[in-house]
Amino acid sequence: MGEQAQAYAEKFERINREIIDLVAGLTDEQWQQICPGENWSVGVAAHHIAVSHAGITDWVVRVATQQPVTTTHDQVNTINEKHARGETRYTREATLDLLEKNGAAAVQAVRSLDDNQLNNAAPFAPAGEGKVRKCRTVIEYVLIGHPAEHLQSIRKALGLTTSPDQPTTA
């Protein structure tokens, strides 16, 4: 494990823990709140984050080992649309379990990388045809950035404007 990989793992772990802590304390009403700009409930957004950890972790590993990621942006959109239609099946308990399980697997995968692998690159179709991305970029902007972006949307839906370390305005 490299020092930079460890730092990325810790950053991901913090954001995932923040999501877990927030989801664990939601009421049924809050679980159903609609996230602005996403038109998904808080529950669907949280479940989407949890499920996405697994696929994104696979992308990280693939790029770290210089294997192409062939999932296109359109395919990602189709997967997301299908995911949103399964909303009634997503319970808080199942979502928390997936956040824990898939989050731990993501942390383990990132921690297993050496810092040289962070600079490995491969074709990365989700960014567009012919685009190549470094492993560190996929970690920063997808593995960490994706849940962080959805967390902001969830927090807005709940009327929370700050992180738990800061006082809330709601």
N, C-alpha and C positions, 0 to 999 in steps of 0.2 A: 504494500500500500504506500502510495506517495503522499507527501505532505499536502499538496494541492488537492488530491483526490479526497483526502480526509476532510479538508475544509469544505469541499462541495458536499460530501456526505452529511456533515454536520448541519450545513445550511438547509439541505433538503429535509433532514430530520426535524429541524426546528419548525419549518413551514408545515410539515405533515402533522406534527404534534399540535400546532395551533389549530389546524383544521379538526383534528380528532377532539380536542378539548371543546371547541365551539359546537361541533355536531352533538357531542355527548350531552350538552346542556340545553338542547333545543326542545321547545314544546311542540306539540302536534301542529299547532297553528303556525309556528315559525317554520317548521319543516315544509309547509305548503306555500309559504311566501314566494312570490315570483321575483327572480333576479332581474334587475333592470338590464335591458339590452340583450338578454339571453333568451327570454321567454321560457325559461325552465324554472321549476320550483327549486328552492334551496336543497330539497332532498335529491332531486335529479342531478343538480350540479355537484353535490357532495359525492353521490354514487359515481358519477362520471369521473371525478378526480380519482376516486379509489380504483376503479376499473382501469383507467388510463395509466396509472403507475406501472402496471405490468407490461403493457405494450411499449411504453416509452422506455422502460428499463431495457427491453429487448433492443430497441433502437440504439441506446447508449452502448450496449455490449457489441452490437454489430459494427458501429462506427469505430469503437475502440480497437476492434480486430480487423478494421479496414474492409468490412463487408458492406455492400450497398444496402440501403433501406429503400425498398421499392414501393412502399405504400404511398399512393399519390394523395394530394390534397383533396381531390374529389372523393377518393375512397374514405378518407378520414371524415369528410362531411356526411357521407352516406352512413357510416358506422355511428356517428353522433346522432343522426336523425332516428335511426333504429333504436338507439339507446334511449332516447327521450320518450319513445312510444311505450316503453316498458315500465313507465313511472310507477304504476300501482304495485309492482312487485318489489320496489326498493324500500326496505325497512331501514330504520335508523341502526338497528342492531347489526344487520347484515353489512351495511355500509361501514360501520365502525370496525367490524371484523376485517373487511377488505382493506380499509385504510391501514390497519395495523399490519396485516399479512403482506400486502403488496408493497407497503412502505418499507417494511423491514427487508424485503427482498431487494428493493431499489438501493437502500443504504448498503447492503452487503455487496451488491454488484459494483457500486461506485468505490467502495473501500477496497475492493479487490484489484482496482486499477493502479498501475504505477504512473507516475507523472508523465512519462514519455508517451504512454497511451492516450493521454488527454490531448496530445497534439496530432494523433492519427486522424486521418480524414477519409471520407468515403462519399460516394454519391448519395444524396439525401433527397429523395423524391418528394417528401412532404413540403419542402421549400420551393419546389418547382423543378421541371425537367432540366436536367443538366447541372443542377446545383450540387455543390460539394460542401460538406460541413465538417468541421473538426469536432472531435468528441467533446471537448470542453464547451463548445458552443451549444451542442445538443443538451448537455447537462444544464448549462446556465439558462438557456432560453426555453427549453422544452421540459425537461425533468423538473426543474425548479420554477421556471417562469409560468408554465401551464397551471399548476395548482395555485400559485400566487395570484394569477390573474382571476381565476374562478373564486378564490377566497375573497378578493376585493368585491366581486359581484355579490357574493353571499352576504358579506358584511353590509353592503349598501342596502340589500333587500331587508336586512334586519334593523336598519337604522343605526348601524355602528360605523363610526368614521375613523376609529383609531385601533391600533393593535391592543392586545390585553395589557401591555406594559404601560399604556398611557390611559388617562381618564377618557371615558366615552362622553359623547355629547348627547346621546340618546338615553 
